[in-house]
Amino acid sequence: MAQVQPEFQDVPDEIEEAILDLKRERNAVILAHYYQESEVQDLADFVGDSLALAQAAEKLERDVIAFCGVHFMAETAKILNPESTVVIPDMAAGCSLADGCPPGEFRGFIDEHPGAKVLSYINCSAEVKAMSDLICTSSNAVKMTQSLGDHPIVFAPDRHLARWVAAEAGRPDLIVWPGACVVHEQFSAKRLAHLKVQHPDAEVLAHPECDQAVLDQSDFIASTTGIIQRAVDSPAQTLIIATEDGVFHSIKQKAPDKVLIQAPGLDESCACNRCPYMRLNTLEKLYLCLRDLKPEVTVPEDIRVRALQPIQRMLELSA
């Protein structure tokens, strides 16, 4: 029989019911990203991608926000809801993109390009958002880029998304910070080609954070929400999906008869295409964070106020 971890010994057996009781007691709301474990998604009040979760967070009037995602997402909720207590099940749930764009180094990068507008992908820290003119998500990155007109644009922190946006928006002159997602970089173009031979009728859906060699073999490129919707609408019965496989849960709920195949990774010996940070959040940790109201996510007020402006601008342009 598996041993219960010491920190989870006082977690009740009926954990789902206990979480819902705590949620009512705390006047709390649970937000979850599509990359969370299915049982976390099922308990959430709202499940979505980064844009949808930001839009949901903007409208909240709850005492407590339990954010089942990664740290930068919880920061965004705090920026939009300064009076609410924002907690995250595991503070170690970070992001390779946010970690790969340190604020100090990014400040120097911006200073090297005076006069450029700064468009930052939402997968960045509050400090980086505070240096930005506008925020984008993969759902609206092309639109946000176009909204900046002919100005020179610094785009950070994902170089793969930037390359795709540059082509879609007709802006090959984007000044790009060289970051990448540790999950989406793991998809193997070579192994994907072999998989397509095995499933010639399959449609390949990919996230724009993937490498160009993967995108070149894809039939449809979109954000997480776009991929889910296309999977439901596609006439193809078999779908090969190049993004984190947490999206499978939502697709199966909406299109249970579709055959879903994870695009292959570079290393077939591990589940490298599953975000190790997103999956740190569990039901046990969600219960504890609602019970103890920690780990709490905070943002210094001066940074929050500066970061709020480009986020609100994005939300206004996305309405």
N, C-alpha and C positions, 0 to 999 in steps of 0.2 A: 504493500500500500504506500502511495506517495506521501512523503511528509509535507505538512503545511509549513510554508515559510513563516518564521516567527512574527513578522510584521502583519501577517494575514490571519493570525490565530483568533483574533476577536472579530473577524468578518463573519456576519451571519450566513447560514446556509442558504436561506431564501434571499439571495443578494439582490436580485432584480427588484423584488418588492421593497426591500430595505432602501435601495437607491431612490425609488419613486417616493417613499415616505419622507426621506431626507429632502428630496427636491421640493416637496410641498411645504415642509417645515421651514426651509431656508428661503422660500420664494425664489427658487432657482430655476434656471433654464439650462438644458444640456445641448450643446452644439457639437456636431461630429463631422469630420471630413470623411469623404468616400473611402479613404485609405485606412480607416479604422477597422478593427475586427468586426465581424458581422453582428456579434451580440451587443457591441457598443453602439453600432449604428441603429439597431432595433430599439434601444432604450432612449435614443436622442429625440429631442423635440424638433430638431431640424438637422438634416443631413445635406451637405452640399460641397461644392468646390470653393476655392478661396474667394471668388467674387460673390457667390451666393451667400457664403457665411459672413462676409463683410456687410453685405446688404441686410442680412438678418440682424446682425449685431447692432447696426445703426438704429433699428426700430425697437430695440429691447428696453423695457422698463422693469428690470428685475433686480433684486438685491444681490443675487449671486449668479455669475455666469461660469458654468463648468465647461471648459473648452477641451474637447477630445480631439486633439490635432497636435500640431507642433508649436514651439514657443512663439515664433513670429506671428502666428495666427491669434494666439491668446493676447499678445501685445496689441494687435490691431483692435481686438474687442475692447481692451482697456483704454486705448486711445479714444475710441468712440463712446465709451461708457465710463467716464472717470469716477462717477459716484458708486459704481457697482464694484463688488469684490469679484475679481476674476481669478479662478483657480484652474490648474491643469493637473491631471492625474499623475504625471511624471515630469518633473522639471528638466530631466535629461532628454526629453523629446525635442531635439533640435532639428537643424536642417543644414545639409552640406552647402547649399547655396548661400544661406545667411552667414554661416561660419566662414565661408570662403571669401567674404567681402567685409573685412574689418573696417570699421568706421574711419580710423585714422588713415589707413592706406587709401580708402576711397576718397577722403577729403583731398589728399594729394593728387589723385587721379583727376578729380574735378578741376582742381586749380591749374592743371596742365592744359585745360581746354576752356579758357575764359570765354564767356559769352554763350556757351552751349547750354541748352535746356537739359535738365536731368530727369530722365524717365526711368524709374526703378520698378522692377518686377516686385510684386508683393512679397516674394520669398526673400526678404531681407530684414535686418534688424530695425527697431524703432529709430535708432540713431541715423541709419542710412536713409530711412524714409524722411527724417527731419531735414536732410540735405537735398531733398528732391523737389522738383517742380510739379511732378505728377507721378502717380502710382498706376500700375497696370497689373492685370492678371493675364493668364494665357487666353482667357475668354475674350478679352477686350484689347489686347496689346496692339493689334493693328489699328484699331480705331483710335486709341490713345496716341499712338505715334502720328497718325494723320492729323489729329487735333492740334499738334504743335506746329503745323505749317512747315515753312521752309527753314526754320531755325536749325542750326547744328544740334544734334541730340546725343548725349551720353546715355547709353542703355546698359543697365546692370540688373542683376549679376549673372544672368545665364546666357552664355555665348551661343548655344544652340537655338534657343528661343529667339535671340536677337537676329541670327542668320535667317530664320524663317520669316520673322516680322519684316526684316529689310526687303526680302523678296516680295512679300505680300503687299507691303505698303509702298513699294517703289522708292525705298530709301536705302540704297546701297552704301551711303556715307555714314551710317550709324557708327558712333564711337563706342566700342564694346568692351566692357569689363570681362575678363576671361574666366568666368565661373561656369560650373556645370553641376547638374544633379547626379548624385552618386547612384541613384536608381536608374534613371533613364539612360545614362551612359552605358549601362551594362547590357543592353540589348545587342545581340550579335547579328549583323547584316548577313554574314555568310550562312549562319545556321537558319536565319529566317528564310533565305533563298531555298534551302533544302526543304524546309517545312512547307513552303508554298508549292513545291513540286508534289509533296505528299497530299496536299489538300488544294487541288487546282481550282475548286469552286469557292474557296474561302475568300472573304474580304478582309483586308488588313487595315486595322484602325490604329493610328499612332498619335502620341502626344508630341507637340512640337519641341519639347525638351530633348527628344531623341537625336542621335547623330544623323547627319545628312544621308549617310548610306542606308540607314533604316527608313528614313522618310521617303527616299527615292523608290522604295519597294512598296510603299503604302498606298492604299486606295483612298483613304480618308484621313485627314490630319486635323485635329481639334483639341480643345481643352478637355478636361475630365468630363465635364457635363456634356460637352459636344460628342464625345466618344460614347457615352452612355445612351444618349438620344439616338445617335446613328445606329448603334447596335440594335436598338428596339425597332427602328424604322427600316433598316436594311433588308432588301429582299433576299440576301444571302442567309442560308441556314447555318453556315459555319463561319465563325469570326475568329481571326487571329488578332490579339490585342496587345499593343506595345505601350503599356503603362502599368502602374502598380495594380496588382490583381485584387485589391480591395473593391474595385469597381464591379467585379463579377457579381457581388451580392445584390447590388441594385439592378443590374441587368437581368439577373435570374428572376428577380421579383416581377419585373415588367415584361420579360420575354422568356418564360421558363423553357420553351422548346428549342431555343437557340443553343448551338454547340459552341462553347467558348474555349479557346486555346490560348494559353499565355505565350506571347512571343518569346523565343529562346534567348537566354542570356549567354554571356561570354563563357561562364563557368557552369557546366551542367551539374556539378556536384553540390551546388548550394542554391537556396532560394534568394539569389542576389537581387532579383527584381522586386522584392518585397521590402518596402522602406523599413529599415531597422528602427528608425526614430518613431515613426507613426505607431508601430506595433508595441512600443513600450507601454502605451496606455491600455489598461485592462479594467474589467468590471470591479475587481478588488480595489484597485487604485482609485477608481472613480468614486466608489463608496467612501473610501478614507478621505479623499479630498473634500467631498461634500460634508462629511462628518466633522472634520477638523478645520475646514476652510484653509487648507494649505496642501501643497505649495501654492502660494499666492503670487500672481504675476503683477508686477508694478512697473510703471514708466515714470521717470522724473518729469515733473510738470513742464519744465521748459522744453524738453524734448517732445513731450506729448502734444503741446500746443503747436509746435512747428511741424510735427508729423501729421497732425490732424488736417492741415490745409490741403496737401496733395491727395490725401485719401478722400476727403470730401469732394474735391474736384473730380476725382475719378468716379465717385458714386453719382455725382450730378450728370456727368457725361454718359454714364451707363444707364441712366433711368429710362 
